[in-house]
Amino acid sequence: MLTAHNFTYGLLTPALGYVMSCLGAFLGLRCTSRAMALEGRMRLRWLLLAALSIGTTGIWVMHFIAMLGYSIPGEQIHYNVPLTIASMLIAVVVVGIGLLIVGFARPNWRNLLLAGTFTGVGVASMHYTGMAAMRMPARMSYDPTLFALSVVIAIVAATAALWAALRLRGRKAALGAALIMGVAVSGMHYTGMAALHVYPPSAAGGMLMTGGGATAINFLMPLVVGISVVAFILTATLALSPDDEEIRAERELMQRLEQAGAAAATAAVQVTVASPVTAPPGAIVSRASQARRHARRGGESAGPPPRLTQAPVLTQ
């Protein structure tokens, strides 16, 4: 078995990977909090943005920053570009599906566990797809126990992340949850790396890793840096936009204004109905006087007397 090093640059890559994982988780939690304060399409947009933040910065960037510190003496590791991009898409899609389940389905433990299991298995798939993207003259296999443990950690971490996204409110709570999620994602990654065994290409068994690809410096570094810059820009944007508490307060204010307006309109209608418009009594008296005068003057020759009518009374 070949000797592999996960900490070629010391604590630099694990520390930086942990920081980026926490940043992505924090952004995702804040986006989810805003989503749950909204409805319809606006909720969908914020949930998709949360999936993008957690899937790329919180999981994928952390994984490949840590992979920058992975090395095998005497071997240069390349990465298959399509598989590497596919691993990022897997992370975003599975996190997005999990957030949509908890964001639009009935809030109960069954849906939470379903979404957490699906997302956790997807996150583990992203990790091992990224591992399968490595190219070098060697064979790889995994320890079954550590492999299963890494999947369990991924499921637990995903379920905890989805629970935190629904329950926690405020920046401090989101920051604390993001720090815990960063530990879980990093722990899942290094558990999976501990399960990896690399053998010479002449050894029997295992998956052959030969083939062409891009080097980590030429391919992964620009991609990781670009996503990190976007994450920091998104952080600044969220800091300047209304948070979930302000959105809820504004919505409650608008509801109170609408209720007050409806109550005022109802009161105005009731006042109008309670005061019907009637004809003045003088109109009836004047018609009666005209009839009597016509009779005294022998009004037969002058035509029929004026018909005595009462002005209509408007009632409800």
C-alpha positions in Angstrom: 0.0 0.0 0.0 1.3 3.5 -0.9 1.8 6.1 1.8 -0.5 9.1 1.6 -0.4 12.4 3.4 -3.5 14.4 4.2 -1.7 17.3 5.8 1.1 18.1 3.3 0.9 21.8 4.2 0.3 21.2 7.9 -2.9 22.7 9.4 -3.3 25.2 6.7 -5.6 23.3 4.4 -7.8 21.7 7.1 -8.1 25.1 8.9 -8.9 27.0 5.7 -11.3 24.2 4.6 -13.1 24.4 8.0 -13.4 28.2 7.7 -15.0 28.0 4.3 -17.3 25.2 5.4 -18.5 27.4 8.3 -18.9 30.4 5.9 -21.0 28.4 3.5 -23.2 26.9 6.2 -23.7 30.3 7.8 -24.8 31.8 4.5 -27.1 28.9 3.8 -28.7 29.2 7.3 -29.3 32.9 6.9 -30.8 32.4 3.4 -33.1 29.7 4.8 -34.2 31.9 7.7 -35.2 34.6 5.2 -37.0 32.0 3.0 -39.1 30.7 5.9 -40.3 34.3 6.6 -41.6 34.5 3.0 -44.0 32.6 0.8 -44.3 31.3 -2.7 -41.7 32.2 -5.3 -39.7 34.4 -2.9 -39.3 31.4 -0.5 -38.2 29.2 -3.4 -35.5 31.7 -4.5 -34.0 32.0 -1.1 -34.0 28.2 -0.6 -32.2 27.8 -3.9 -29.7 30.4 -2.9 -29.2 28.6 0.4 -28.6 25.3 -1.5 -26.0 27.0 -3.6 -24.2 28.4 -0.6 -24.1 25.2 1.4 -23.5 22.9 -1.6 -20.6 24.9 -3.1 -18.9 26.8 -0.3 -20.0 24.7 2.7 -19.3 21.3 1.2 -17.6 21.2 -2.2 -15.0 24.0 -1.5 -14.1 22.5 1.9 -13.6 19.1 0.3 -11.2 20.3 -2.4 -9.3 22.7 -0.2 -8.6 19.7 2.0 -7.6 17.7 -1.2 -5.0 20.4 -1.9 -3.2 19.0 1.1 -3.4 15.4 0.0 -0.4 14.0 -1.6 1.4 10.7 -2.3 5.2 10.9 -2.4 6.6 10.5 -5.9 3.2 10.9 -7.6 1.4 13.9 -9.1 -2.3 13.8 -8.7 -4.6 15.0 -11.5 -8.3 15.5 -11.5 -10.8 14.5 -14.1 -12.6 17.8 -14.9 -16.1 16.4 -15.8 -16.3 14.3 -12.6 -15.0 17.1 -10.5 -17.7 19.5 -11.8 -20.3 16.7 -11.4 -19.4 16.3 -7.8 -20.1 20.0 -7.2 -23.5 19.8 -9.0 -24.4 16.7 -6.9 -23.8 18.7 -3.7 -25.9 21.6 -4.8 -28.8 19.4 -6.1 -29.1 17.1 -3.1 -28.9 20.0 -0.6 -31.5 21.9 -2.7 -33.9 18.9 -2.6 -33.5 18.5 1.1 -34.2 22.2 1.7 -37.2 22.1 -0.6 -38.6 19.2 1.4 -38.4 20.9 4.7 -39.3 24.3 3.2 -42.6 23.3 1.6 -43.6 20.0 3.2 -45.4 19.7 6.5 -43.0 20.4 9.3 -42.6 17.1 11.2 -39.9 14.7 12.1 -40.7 12.3 9.3 -40.1 14.8 6.6 -37.0 16.1 8.4 -35.5 12.6 8.6 -36.4 11.9 5.0 -34.7 15.1 3.8 -31.7 14.6 6.1 -31.1 11.0 4.9 -31.5 12.0 1.3 -29.1 15.0 1.7 -26.6 13.0 3.7 -26.4 10.2 1.2 -26.0 12.9 -1.5 -23.2 14.7 0.3 -21.4 11.3 0.7 -21.9 10.7 -3.0 -20.4 14.1 -3.7 -17.3 13.2 -1.6 -16.7 9.9 -3.2 -17.4 11.2 -6.7 -14.7 13.8 -6.0 -12.3 11.1 -4.9 -13.1 9.0 -8.0 -12.0 12.1 -10.1 -8.4 11.7 -9.0 -6.0 10.4 -11.7 -2.6 8.9 -11.0 -0.9 5.5 -11.6 -2.4 3.7 -8.7 -5.4 1.7 -7.5 -7.8 2.7 -4.7 -10.1 0.9 -2.3 -12.0 1.8 0.9 -12.2 0.3 4.3 -15.9 -0.8 4.7 -16.3 0.2 8.3 -14.9 3.7 7.9 -16.7 4.1 4.6 -20.1 3.4 6.4 -19.1 5.7 9.3 -18.5 8.6 6.9 -21.9 8.1 5.4 -23.6 8.0 8.8 -21.7 11.2 9.8 -22.9 12.9 6.5 -26.6 11.9 7.3 -26.4 13.2 10.9 -24.7 16.4 9.7 -27.3 17.0 7.0 -30.2 16.3 9.3 -28.8 18.7 12.0 -28.2 21.3 9.3 -31.8 21.1 8.1 -33.2 21.2 11.6 -31.1 24.3 12.4 -32.3 25.9 9.2 -35.9 25.6 10.3 -35.6 26.2 14.0 -32.9 28.7 14.7 -33.4 32.4 14.4 -30.9 35.3 14.6 -27.3 35.7 13.6 -25.7 34.3 16.8 -27.7 31.1 16.6 -26.9 30.7 12.9 -23.2 31.3 13.6 -23.1 28.7 16.4 -24.9 26.1 14.2 -22.5 26.9 11.3 -19.5 26.2 13.5 -20.9 22.8 14.5 -21.8 22.0 10.9 -18.2 22.9 9.8 -16.9 20.3 12.3 -19.3 17.7 11.0 -18.5 18.3 7.3 -14.7 18.3 8.0 -15.1 15.2 10.2 -17.0 13.4 7.4 -14.3 14.3 4.9 -11.3 13.1 6.9 -13.2 10.0 7.9 -13.7 9.2 4.3 -10.0 10.0 3.6 -9.0 7.6 6.4 -11.0 4.9 4.7 -9.1 5.4 1.4 -6.3 2.9 0.7 -4.0 3.4 -2.3 -2.0 0.6 -3.9 0.4 0.4 -6.9 -1.2 -0.2 -10.3 0.1 -3.7 -10.4 -1.8 -4.7 -7.2 -4.9 -6.8 -7.5 -8.3 -5.4 -6.7 -9.4 -1.8 -6.3 -10.3 0.8 -8.9 -7.6 1.8 -11.3 -7.0 5.6 -11.2 -5.0 6.1 -14.3 -6.0 8.6 -16.9 -5.5 12.3 -17.8 -6.8 15.4 -16.1 -5.9 18.8 -14.8 -3.6 19.5 -11.9 -4.9 20.9 -8.6 -3.0 24.2 -9.0 -4.2 24.8 -12.6 -7.8 23.7 -12.1 -8.9 23.5 -8.5 -7.2 26.6 -7.2 -8.9 29.1 -9.6 -12.2 27.4 -9.1 -12.0 27.4 -5.3 -10.8 31.0 -5.2 -13.6 32.1 -7.5 -16.3 30.5 -5.4 -14.8 31.9 -2.3 -14.9 35.4 -3.6 -18.6 35.0 -4.6 -19.3 33.7 -1.1 -17.8 36.8 0.5 -19.7 39.1 -1.8 -22.9 37.2 -0.9 -22.0 37.7 2.8 -21.8 41.4 2.3 -25.1 41.4 0.4 -26.9 39.5 3.2 -25.5 41.9 5.8 -27.1 44.9 4.0 -30.4 43.2 3.2 -33.4 42.9 5.7 -33.1 39.8 7.9 -35.9 37.4 8.7 -37.1 39.3 11.8 -37.4 42.5 9.8 -39.3 40.7 7.0 -41.7 39.2 9.5 -42.3 42.6 11.3 -43.0 44.3 7.9 -45.4 41.5 6.9 -47.3 41.8 10.3 -47.5 45.6 9.9 -49.0 45.3 6.4 -51.5 42.7 7.7 -52.6 45.1 10.5 -53.0 47.9 8.1 -55.1 45.8 5.8 -57.3 44.7 8.7 -57.7 48.3 9.9 -58.7 49.4 6.4 -61.2 46.6 6.0 -62.7 47.4 9.4 -63.1 51.0 8.5 -64.8 50.2 5.2 -67.3 47.8 7.0 -68.1 50.5 9.6 -68.9 53.0 6.8 -71.3 50.6 5.1 -73.1 49.9 8.4 -73.6 53.6 9.1 -75.0 54.2 5.6 -77.5 51.2 5.9 -78.6 52.3 9.3 -79.7 55.8 8.0 -82.1 55.3 5.1 -83.1 58.3 2.9 -86.9 59.1 3.0 -89.0 61.6 1.1 -89.7 64.8 3.1 -93.3 64.9 4.6 -93.9 68.3 3.0 -94.1 66.6 -0.4 -97.1 64.4 0.7 -98.9 67.4 2.3 -98.5 69.6 -0.8 -100.1 66.9 -3.0 -103.1 66.6 -0.7 -103.7 70.4 -0.8 -103.6 70.4 -4.5 -106.4 67.7 -4.6 -108.7 69.6 -2.3 -108.3 72.9 -4.2 -109.1 71.0 -7.5 -112.3 69.6 -6.0 -113.5 73.0 -4.8 -113.0 74.6 -8.2 -115.0 71.9 -9.9 -112.0 70.3 -11.3 -114.1 67.9 -13.5 -113.7 70.2 -16.5 -110.0 70.6 -15.8 -109.3 67.0 -16.0 -108.7 64.4 -13.4 -107.3 65.4 -10.1 -103.7 65.0 -9.4 -103.0 61.5 -8.2 -102.0 61.3 -4.6 -98.8 59.4 -4.4 -96.2 59.0 -1.7 -92.6 59.4 -2.6 -90.7 56.1 -2.4 -89.0 55.3 0.8 -85.5 53.8 0.5 -84.9 51.0 2.9 -82.3 48.4 3.2 
